[in-house]
Amino acid sequence: MFTIIPVEITGNDVDALSRKFWTIPIIGLFYGLVAATLFYILGNVFNGLICSAIVLLTIHGLNRFLHFDGLIDLGDGLIATGTHDEKLMAMKDTRVGAGGVAFGLLFTLLILFSLSSVPHVIFIVPIAMEVLAKNSLFTTAAFGKPREGLGNPFVSNARRSNVVYSSMISLVLLLIFSSISYLSGAHSHTLAIMIVMMLAASIFTGYLMSKIAMRSFRSVNGDLLGATNEISKAAVLITALAVMAWMP
C-alpha cells in the first residue's frame, strides 16, 4: 500500500497492518535510506537543487505519487466553500482546482529548496524527513475521526496513546543513523538537538493537521493522511535548517 513493490495481501493483512499502524516510521526508514543514499551520492556530482529534485522524483515514484495526490486534493478541499460534505466533494473531485495547484506547487518548492540547503554529508536529515513524515501521518490518524474510504481502518485503529510508540520508534531509528552523520563531521550535540526538534515538529504538524481536518471535514481520510506526509516533510526540513543556523 505504501510502495510500488508488489506484495500479495488480503483484507486480513490490511486489517493487521492497521492495528500496528504505529510501526509506520519503519516504512519511512526505507524511503529515508533511499533518499539519503541518493542525496549523498548525487551531492558529489550535482548541485543541491538537482540532487533534491531527483530525490523527490524518486520518492514520489516509489509510492506512485500517492501522498502528492493527497496534498493536491487537500488544497482543493480547503479552499472550497459550503458545508463539510461539499468540501469533501471538492477534495474527491478528479479535476484539479486552484487550491490543489497551489498546495502541490508551493509545498513541493518548499521541500525542494529546504532539502537543497542541507549539506549533503548531513544525510540524517533526508532520513528524518521520511521517518518523521510517517510519524506525523500516524499522529494525524490518532487524533482524527475516521470516514468511509481507504484510510478508514488506519484512522479507526489508531490510538492517541500509540503516538508515544510511533515517536519512540522514530527517535530510536534516527539516533541509530545519526552516527553516520556524526562520522561525517557533524557535531554530536547539534545532531541530538536537531533530532529532538524535528521529532517535536513532526508531532505538532500531525496534531495540527488533525485539527484542520476535523474543523474543515469533520474526519480524517486517506487524502488528509497523504497530505500530512508531504506537509510534515517541509516542517521537518525547516526545523533542521533552523537548528543548523542557530547551532552551526
C-alpha positions in Angstrom: 0.0 0.0 0.0 2.9 2.4 0.6 5.3 1.4 -2.2 5.2 0.1 -5.7 6.9 -3.1 -4.6 4.4 -5.8 -5.4 3.2 -7.8 -2.4 0.3 -10.2 -2.3 -2.0 -9.1 0.5 -5.5 -9.8 1.7 -8.1 -7.9 3.6 -6.9 -9.6 6.8 -3.3 -8.3 6.1 -4.6 -4.7 5.7 -6.5 -5.1 9.0 -3.5 -6.4 10.7 -1.4 -3.5 9.4 -3.9 -1.0 10.5 -3.8 -2.4 14.1 0.0 -2.0 14.1 -0.1 1.3 12.2 2.2 2.9 14.8 5.1 1.0 13.2 4.8 3.0 10.0 8.0 5.0 10.7 9.8 1.8 9.7 8.4 2.2 6.3 9.6 5.8 6.4 13.1 4.4 7.1 13.0 2.5 3.8 12.2 5.8 2.0 14.7 7.7 4.1 17.6 5.4 3.3 16.8 5.7 -0.4 16.6 9.5 -0.1 19.8 9.7 1.9 21.8 7.5 -0.3 20.8 9.4 -3.5 21.3 12.7 -1.7 24.8 11.8 -0.6 26.0 10.2 -3.9 24.5 12.8 -6.2 25.8 15.6 -3.9 29.3 14.7 -5.0 28.3 15.4 -8.7 25.5 17.9 -8.9 24.3 21.0 -7.0 21.8 20.9 -4.2 18.7 21.7 -6.3 19.4 18.9 -8.9 20.1 16.4 -6.1 16.9 17.3 -4.3 14.8 17.2 -7.4 16.0 13.7 -8.2 15.4 12.6 -4.6 11.8 13.9 -4.6 11.1 12.4 -8.0 12.4 9.0 -6.9 10.4 9.0 -3.6 7.2 10.1 -5.3 7.7 7.4 -8.0 8.2 4.7 -5.3 4.8 5.5 -3.8 3.0 6.1 -7.1 2.6 9.8 -6.2 0.1 8.7 -3.6 0.9 11.3 -1.0 1.3 14.1 -3.5 -2.2 13.3 -4.8 -3.5 13.7 -1.3 -1.7 17.1 -1.0 -3.4 18.3 -4.1 -6.8 17.0 -3.0 -6.4 18.7 0.4 -5.7 22.1 -1.3 -8.9 21.8 -3.3 -10.9 20.8 -0.3 -9.7 23.6 2.0 -10.5 26.4 -0.4 -13.9 25.1 -1.3 -16.9 26.9 0.3 -20.0 25.3 1.7 -20.7 22.5 4.1 -18.3 19.9 5.3 -19.8 17.4 2.8 -19.3 19.9 0.0 -15.7 20.4 1.0 -15.2 16.7 0.9 -16.8 16.5 -2.5 -14.3 19.2 -3.7 -11.5 17.1 -2.3 -12.7 14.0 -4.1 -13.3 15.7 -7.4 -10.9 14.3 -10.0 -10.4 17.8 -11.5 -7.6 19.9 -10.0 -8.5 23.4 -8.9 -6.5 26.4 -7.9 -6.1 25.2 -4.3 -4.7 21.9 -5.4 -2.3 23.5 -7.8 -1.1 26.0 -5.1 -0.6 23.3 -2.5 1.1 20.9 -4.8 3.4 23.6 -6.2 4.2 25.6 -3.1 4.9 22.7 -0.7 7.0 20.9 -3.3 9.1 24.0 -3.8 9.4 24.4 -0.1 10.6 20.9 0.3 12.9 21.2 -2.7 14.6 24.4 -1.6 14.8 23.3 2.0 16.4 20.0 1.2 18.8 21.6 -1.2 20.0 23.9 1.6 21.1 20.9 3.7 24.8 19.9 3.3 24.9 16.5 1.5 27.1 15.0 4.2 24.4 15.5 6.9 22.2 12.7 5.5 20.4 12.1 8.7 18.2 15.0 7.5 16.7 13.2 4.5 16.3 10.1 6.6 14.5 12.1 9.2 12.4 13.8 6.6 10.8 10.4 5.6 10.7 8.7 9.0 9.1 11.7 10.7 6.7 12.3 7.9 5.2 8.9 8.7 5.2 9.8 12.4 3.2 12.9 11.6 0.9 10.8 9.4 0.2 8.4 12.3 -0.3 11.3 14.7 -3.0 12.8 12.4 -4.8 9.5 12.3 -4.6 9.1 16.1 -6.2 12.5 16.8 -8.7 12.4 14.0 -12.0 10.6 13.4 -12.5 8.1 10.5 -14.7 8.2 7.5 -15.5 5.6 4.8 -12.7 5.0 2.4 -9.2 3.6 2.1 -8.0 5.3 5.3 -10.8 4.2 7.5 -9.2 1.1 9.1 -6.0 3.1 9.8 -7.7 6.0 11.4 -10.2 3.8 13.3 -7.5 1.6 14.8 -5.0 4.4 15.6 -4.9 5.3 19.3 -3.7 8.5 20.8 -1.6 6.7 23.3 0.2 4.9 20.4 1.7 8.2 19.3 4.2 7.6 22.0 5.2 4.2 20.4 5.4 5.8 16.9 7.5 8.6 18.2 9.8 6.3 20.2 10.4 4.2 17.1 11.2 7.3 15.1 13.6 8.6 17.8 15.5 5.3 18.0 15.8 4.9 14.3 17.2 8.5 13.9 19.6 8.1 16.8 21.0 4.9 15.3 21.6 6.5 11.9 22.7 9.9 13.3 26.1 8.2 14.0 26.7 8.2 10.2 26.3 12.0 10.1 28.5 12.3 13.2 31.3 10.4 11.5 30.9 12.8 8.5 31.8 15.8 10.6 28.6 17.0 12.3 28.7 17.8 16.0 27.0 15.3 18.2 25.2 17.8 20.4 23.9 19.6 17.3 22.6 16.4 15.9 20.9 15.4 19.2 19.1 18.8 19.4 18.2 18.6 15.7 16.6 15.2 16.1 14.6 16.1 19.1 13.4 19.3 17.5 12.5 17.6 14.2 10.6 14.9 16.2 8.7 17.6 18.0 7.9 19.4 14.7 6.5 16.1 13.3 4.2 15.5 16.2 3.0 19.1 16.2 2.4 19.0 12.5 0.4 15.8 12.7 -1.7 17.2 15.6 -2.3 20.5 13.7 -3.4 18.6 10.6 -5.9 16.6 12.6 -7.4 19.8 13.9 -7.6 21.3 10.5 -9.2 18.1 9.2 -11.8 17.9 11.9 -12.7 21.6 11.6 -13.0 21.5 7.8 -14.2 18.0 7.0 -15.1 16.5 10.4 -13.0 13.5 9.6 -9.5 12.3 8.6 -9.4 10.4 5.3 -6.7 8.9 3.2 -6.1 12.2 1.3 -5.6 14.0 4.5 -3.0 11.4 5.7 -1.2 11.7 2.4 -1.1 15.5 2.6 0.2 15.3 6.1 3.1 13.2 4.9 4.2 15.9 2.5 3.5 18.9 4.7 5.4 17.3 7.5 8.5 17.0 5.3 8.6 20.7 4.9 8.1 21.3 8.6 10.9 18.8 9.5 13.3 20.3 7.0 12.7 23.9 8.0 13.2 22.8 11.7 16.5 21.1 10.8 17.7 24.2 8.9 16.7 26.5 11.9 18.8 24.3 14.3 21.8 24.3 12.0 21.6 28.1 11.7 21.2 28.5 15.4 24.0 26.0 16.3 26.4 26.0 13.3 
